[in-house]
Amino acid sequence: MNVSITQIKIGNLNADGVCPFVAEALGMDDEDDNVKTLANITHKKTEGNPFFVLMFLISLYDEKLIQYNFGAMKWTWDDDAVNSKIVTDNVASVLVDKMNRLKEETQKMLMVASCLGASFPVSAVKAVMKKISQTEIRSSMVSFRTTKSMRRAPSSLEPTPELEVSTPELKEGESCAHQDDYSFASSMKEFEEEGLVEMDNDNIRFVHNQVQSAAFELISPEQRDTFRGRIGRILLDNLSPDELETNLFEVVGLLNCAASETDTGGERDQLAKLNLRAGTKASDNGAFDTASVYFQAGRDALGSRGWEDDYSTMLDLCSDGANACFLTGDLDTMNELIDEVLSKDIDTVEKYRVSEIKVKSLHAVGKVNESIDAALNFRRQLGLPTPQKKPASKFTIAREYMRVKRLLKKKTAEDIANLPELDDERQEMGQRMNELLIVCAFQVQPTMLPLIIFLLTTTTLKHGLNPSSCDAFAGLGMILCGRLGKLEKGCEMAKAAELIAEQP
């Protein structure tokens, strides 16, 4: 399907675009010279970012630099005062300055909320605020002092101000659990009234990613990873299983921030398992890039002794990680993971997943002969009958067909479709390898194709139905209707394949 995709890049507003924006906000004419002057100042300080234009105007109102004159029935301001409000190289400082004026409890909640993502449930913030200690909050809270990028130009009568977030004297280890529901609701209300978030029942969403970024600036840079890790640990310990599953990515992401500070073996094992769980969930949703990150984090958590301490988890992390890398095109990492698993002294069955990925990846990059070799070699390691990689003679093909014919006897399509299920794990893995061999063999060694189809068929007739049985009987029907000219029997095999495919 041919789909034409057009990308529309929306940049910042120019000065002429900001003018009607400001005029509309103030209910004034955009041809008014005073509006044009204010618009030019606003554009200079916000670089034309529409969101920050709005936030800048709100900050002017909050600081009473722009007021409504009921006598003149319009908004009035002093251009010099507005121009001297902030000398900014970064428009995010508008938000940071706004957050500095919030109540201290609200700032603390903003710190927590900024770590939970662009949207988050109210219950998550409440759970963290009840469990995290005031000491942890205090040690992680940055003191915002005015800098060159956030400075009000001083007048001759006004000293340069210094703005700090103050924290009261607290007892060591005192928690925020004393915060009652009213206080919590008050802070939530301030969130919304200040235009920082939008609330929908139990869910909160930052109105803009820059709001979340500015809230994150409330946390001291040196403490950010530790703080996020602590929040992740609180959520892990307090969320119900269903809530944890819903917020799995967020919780694991927070815990990973402080992975380097996780010293105990038990916690590192737990972190590895959580990353495996998150990576598997991401893979199930088709987010293989994200899954690769989680699988890598899980391997890092286990470290060099992962195979000795928890080889089962390490095997899953490497196998699923190799698959995610294959699907995202990171073939170098994929090959490293495949080689790592294949080099371990473990059961051949446990090497199946990486062996399958190896066969598929070699075929995908055009190394068809190497792909066939890998599939045949794995079948041999399983101890299963394996065709040779060479042209098959007519005698060999006829001999293998006679074996199939003896097993079929007078079985109808219904008889075949009602065969029991295959319960031999090694046979099922061997069948999958044969299935992968079909395409490869057809490309470079066509005479191998009937031998592989016969092998698929005999395995089903001897051991039971499996996911490869449909291909087996469809292929057998093709051979019977083609070179062998047995149309009636070929159609019966095709019917068997159809009946198998219709089974749940």
Solvent accessible surface area in square Angstrom, and as a share of the most:
residue,aa,sasa,rsa
1,M,219,0.98
2,N,159,0.82
3,V,98,0.56
4,S,108,0.70
5,I,145,0.74
6,T,111,0.65
7,Q,146,0.65
8,I,142,0.72
9,K,182,0.77
10,I,157,0.80
11,G,56,0.54
12,N,87,0.44
13,L,57,0.28
14,N,97,0.50
15,A,36,0.28
16,D,118,0.61
17,G,24,0.23
18,V,0,0.00
19,C,14,0.09
20,P,62,0.39
21,F,64,0.27
22,V,0,0.00
23,A,5,0.04
24,E,145,0.65
25,A,56,0.44
26,L,20,0.10
27,G,70,0.67
28,M,33,0.15
29,D,89,0.46
30,D,51,0.27
31,E,115,0.52
32,D,40,0.21
33,D,108,0.56
34,N,78,0.40
35,V,0,0.00
36,K,81,0.34
37,T,53,0.31
38,L,0,0.00
39,A,1,0.01
40,N,83,0.43
41,I,17,0.09
42,T,0,0.00
43,H,51,0.23
44,K,124,0.53
45,K,10,0.04
46,T,0,0.00
47,E,99,0.45
48,G,0,0.00
49,N,31,0.16
50,P,55,0.35
51,F,30,0.12
52,F,0,0.00
53,V,0,0.00
54,L,80,0.40
55,M,4,0.02
56,F,1,0.00
57,L,15,0.08
58,I,53,0.27
59,S,1,0.01
60,L,0,0.00
61,Y,130,0.49
62,D,58,0.30
63,E,39,0.17
64,K,143,0.60
65,L,34,0.17
66,I,4,0.02
67,Q,99,0.44
68,Y,74,0.28
69,N,63,0.32
70,F,159,0.66
71,G,75,0.72
72,A,54,0.42
73,M,131,0.59
74,K,81,0.34
75,W,60,0.21
76,T,51,0.30
77,W,43,0.15
78,D,81,0.42
79,D,47,0.24
80,D,113,0.58
81,A,35,0.27
82,V,0,0.00
83,N,64,0.33
84,S,37,0.24
85,K,3,0.01
86,I,10,0.05
87,V,87,0.50
88,T,24,0.14
89,D,113,0.58
90,N,83,0.42
91,V,19,0.11
92,A,16,0.12
93,S,7,0.04
94,V,2,0.01
95,L,0,0.00
96,V,11,0.06
97,D,22,0.11
98,K,3,0.01
99,M,0,0.00
100,N,15,0.07
101,R,98,0.36
102,L,11,0.06
103,K,97,0.41
104,E,44,0.20
105,E,46,0.21
106,T,0,0.00
107,Q,7,0.03
108,K,4,0.02
109,M,0,0.00
110,L,0,0.00
111,M,0,0.00
112,V,0,0.00
113,A,0,0.00
114,S,5,0.03
115,C,13,0.08
116,L,7,0.03
117,G,22,0.21
118,A,60,0.47
119,S,64,0.41
120,F,7,0.03
121,P,27,0.17
122,V,22,0.12
123,S,48,0.31
124,A,6,0.04
125,V,0,0.00
126,K,57,0.24
127,A,25,0.19
128,V,0,0.00
129,M,1,0.01
130,K,89,0.38
131,K,106,0.45
132,I,0,0.00
133,S,16,0.10
134,Q,4,0.02
135,T,27,0.16
136,E,50,0.23
137,I,0,0.00
138,R,76,0.28
139,S,67,0.43
140,S,6,0.04
141,M,18,0.08
142,V,33,0.19
143,S,57,0.37
144,F,26,0.11
145,R,127,0.46
146,T,34,0.20
147,T,68,0.39
148,K,157,0.67
149,S,38,0.24
150,M,31,0.14
151,R,91,0.33
152,R,79,0.29
153,A,45,0.35
154,P,68,0.43
155,S,65,0.42
156,S,116,0.75
157,L,170,0.85
158,E,72,0.32
159,P,109,0.69
160,T,74,0.43
161,P,51,0.32
162,E,118,0.53
163,L,60,0.30
164,E,76,0.34
165,V,16,0.09
166,S,85,0.55
167,T,47,0.27
168,P,70,0.44
169,E,166,0.75
170,L,34,0.17
171,K,159,0.67
172,E,141,0.63
173,G,47,0.45
174,E,63,0.28
175,S,37,0.24
176,C,1,0.01
177,A,57,0.44
178,H,117,0.52
179,Q,16,0.07
180,D,83,0.43
181,D,90,0.47
182,Y,176,0.67
183,S,34,0.22
184,F,13,0.05
185,A,56,0.44
186,S,34,0.22
187,S,1,0.01
188,M,10,0.04
189,K,126,0.53
190,E,28,0.13
191,F,0,0.00
192,E,83,0.37
193,E,117,0.53
194,E,48,0.22
195,G,30,0.29
196,L,0,0.00
197,V,4,0.02
198,E,84,0.38
199,M,61,0.27
200,D,94,0.49
201,N,142,0.73
202,D,72,0.37
203,N,82,0.42
204,I,1,0.01
205,R,114,0.41
206,F,6,0.03
207,V,43,0.24
208,H,55,0.25
209,N,101,0.52
210,Q,58,0.26
211,V,0,0.00
212,Q,40,0.18
213,S,55,0.35
214,A,1,0.00
215,A,0,0.00
216,F,40,0.17
217,E,71,0.32
218,L,0,0.00
219,I,0,0.00
220,S,16,0.11
221,P,79,0.50
222,E,140,0.63
223,Q,62,0.27
224,R,42,0.15
225,D,66,0.34
226,T,56,0.33
227,F,4,0.02
228,R,61,0.22
229,G,7,0.06
230,R,82,0.30
231,I,0,0.00
232,G,0,0.00
233,R,55,0.20
234,I,4,0.02
235,L,4,0.02
236,L,22,0.11
237,D,98,0.51
238,N,65,0.33
239,L,26,0.13
240,S,48,0.31
241,P,110,0.69
242,D,114,0.59
243,E,73,0.33
244,L,18,0.09
245,E,69,0.31
246,T,105,0.61
247,N,28,0.14
248,L,0,0.00
249,F,65,0.27
250,E,73,0.33
251,V,0,0.00
252,V,0,0.00
253,G,29,0.28
254,L,7,0.04
255,L,11,0.05
256,N,36,0.18
257,C,39,0.23
258,A,14,0.11
259,A,25,0.19
260,S,104,0.67
261,E,88,0.40
262,T,18,0.11
263,D,125,0.65
264,T,80,0.46
265,G,49,0.47
266,G,55,0.53
267,E,70,0.31
268,R,63,0.23
269,D,45,0.23
270,Q,73,0.32
271,L,6,0.03
272,A,0,0.00
273,K,101,0.43
274,L,13,0.06
275,N,0,0.00
276,L,29,0.15
277,R,97,0.35
278,A,0,0.00
279,G,0,0.00
280,T,55,0.32
281,K,51,0.21
282,A,1,0.01
283,S,25,0.16
284,D,117,0.61
285,N,105,0.54
286,G,46,0.45
287,A,41,0.32
288,F,52,0.22
289,D,103,0.53
290,T,59,0.34
291,A,0,0.00
292,S,24,0.16
293,V,100,0.57
294,Y,21,0.08
295,F,1,0.00
296,Q,77,0.34
297,A,24,0.18
298,G,0,0.00
299,R,21,0.08
300,D,83,0.43
301,A,2,0.02
302,L,19,0.10
303,G,32,0.31
304,S,112,0.72
305,R,146,0.53
306,G,1,0.01
307,W,29,0.10
308,E,121,0.54
309,D,88,0.46
310,D,25,0.13
311,Y,87,0.33
312,S,63,0.41
313,T,8,0.05
314,M,13,0.06
315,L,12,0.06
316,D,41,0.21
317,L,0,0.00
318,C,0,0.00
319,S,1,0.01
320,D,35,0.18
321,G,1,0.01
322,A,0,0.00
323,N,46,0.24
324,A,0,0.00
325,C,6,0.04
326,F,39,0.16
327,L,88,0.44
328,T,51,0.29
329,G,51,0.49
330,D,60,0.31
331,L,58,0.29
332,D,110,0.57
333,T,36,0.21
334,M,3,0.01
335,N,71,0.36
336,E,117,0.52
337,L,9,0.04
338,I,3,0.01
339,D,85,0.44
340,E,56,0.25
341,V,0,0.00
342,L,54,0.27
343,S,87,0.56
344,K,64,0.27
345,D,153,0.79
346,I,37,0.19
347,D,71,0.37
348,T,24,0.14
349,V,22,0.12
350,E,52,0.23
351,K,28,0.12
352,Y,36,0.14
353,R,83,0.30
354,V,0,0.00
355,S,9,0.06
356,E,25,0.11
357,I,8,0.04
358,K,70,0.30
359,V,2,0.01
360,K,62,0.26
361,S,5,0.03
362,L,32,0.16
363,H,59,0.26
364,A,70,0.54
365,V,73,0.42
366,G,54,0.52
367,K,104,0.44
368,V,19,0.11
369,N,71,0.36
370,E,84,0.38
371,S,0,0.00
372,I,0,0.00
373,D,68,0.35
374,A,20,0.15
375,A,0,0.00
376,L,2,0.01
377,N,72,0.37
378,F,5,0.02
379,R,6,0.02
380,R,124,0.45
381,Q,89,0.40
382,L,10,0.05
383,G,65,0.63
384,L,21,0.10
385,P,93,0.58
386,T,33,0.19
387,P,18,0.12
388,Q,113,0.50
389,K,69,0.29
390,K,113,0.48
391,P,93,0.58
392,A,17,0.13
393,S,61,0.39
394,K,174,0.74
395,F,147,0.61
396,T,32,0.18
397,I,44,0.22
398,A,54,0.42
399,R,105,0.38
400,E,35,0.16
401,Y,23,0.09
402,M,88,0.39
403,R,114,0.41
404,V,0,0.00
405,K,96,0.41
406,R,147,0.54
407,L,50,0.25
408,L,6,0.03
409,K,157,0.66
410,K,189,0.80
411,K,55,0.23
412,T,59,0.34
413,A,0,0.00
414,E,76,0.34
415,D,69,0.36
416,I,0,0.00
417,A,8,0.06
418,N,118,0.61
419,L,31,0.16
420,P,95,0.60
421,E,121,0.54
422,L,17,0.08
423,D,137,0.71
424,D,55,0.29
425,E,103,0.46
426,R,85,0.31
427,Q,29,0.13
428,E,69,0.31
429,M,19,0.08
430,G,0,0.00
431,Q,1,0.00
432,R,71,0.26
433,M,0,0.00
434,N,0,0.00
435,E,36,0.16
436,L,26,0.13
437,L,1,0.00
438,I,36,0.18
439,V,82,0.47
440,C,3,0.02
441,A,0,0.00
442,F,131,0.55
443,Q,101,0.45
444,V,55,0.32
445,Q,37,0.16
446,P,78,0.49
447,T,51,0.30
448,M,0,0.00
449,L,22,0.11
450,P,21,0.13
451,L,20,0.10
452,I,0,0.00
453,I,3,0.02
454,F,4,0.02
455,L,35,0.17
456,L,0,0.00
457,T,0,0.00
458,T,17,0.10
459,T,11,0.06
460,T,0,0.00
461,L,21,0.11
462,K,132,0.56
463,H,76,0.34
464,G,2,0.02
465,L,7,0.04
466,N,12,0.06
467,P,108,0.68
468,S,3,0.02
469,S,0,0.00
470,C,37,0.22
471,D,56,0.29
472,A,0,0.00
473,F,0,0.00
474,A,49,0.38
475,G,9,0.09
476,L,0,0.00
477,G,4,0.04
478,M,114,0.51
479,I,28,0.14
480,L,1,0.01
481,C,47,0.28
482,G,47,0.45
483,R,214,0.78
484,L,72,0.36
485,G,50,0.48
486,K,84,0.36
487,L,115,0.57
488,E,154,0.69
489,K,60,0.26
490,G,0,0.00
491,C,82,0.49
492,E,48,0.21
493,M,0,0.00
494,A,50,0.39
495,K,91,0.38
496,A,0,0.00
497,A,6,0.04
498,E,104,0.47
499,L,48,0.24
500,I,20,0.10
501,A,66,0.51
502,E,115,0.52
503,Q,68,0.30
504,P,181,1.14
